[in-house]
Amino acid sequence: MEPHINVWIEHNGVVVLSEWRVKLLEMIDQTGSISRAAEKMNVTYHRAWEKLHEMEEGLGFKLIDAQVGGVRGGGAELTAQGRELMNKFRIFDRGLSDEIEQRFADTFVA
């Protein structure tokens, strides 16, 4: 047996942050593109955009600034609030798996 944990944060009943959603923000930050981030995560652009829209609607503010494609192509970058939220989730999430593993060991293995 081994424990697993999946943490997400809701606001007014809407999932606004999760491991997957924060990974999407990180990929957008790294690639500068929603479509390239979606590709790296093996999901469609539509799915990535849908999740971003859900997050922004649930939070009430923008997480990314996106530029529509054209001759030079489009792009996307995290807003200051988007970057701050991504970083806060990582800080919050850090160590939770270790804590769960320790509690599991104390309870089931001891």
Number of C-alpha atoms within 10 A of each C-alpha: 6 7 11 9 9 10 12 15 12 13 13 8 8 13 16 21 22 18 15 14 18 20 16 22 24 18 20 22 19 13 16 17 19 26 21 17 24 19 14 14 15 10 12 16 15 12 11 21 15 12 17 20 16 15 21 16 15 17 17 10 12 16 23 21 12 15 12 9 9 7 5 7 9 14 17 18 20 20 16 13 13 21 17 13 16 22 14 12 17 15 11 10 15 11 11 14 14 10 11 14 16 14 13 16 13 10 9 10 9 6
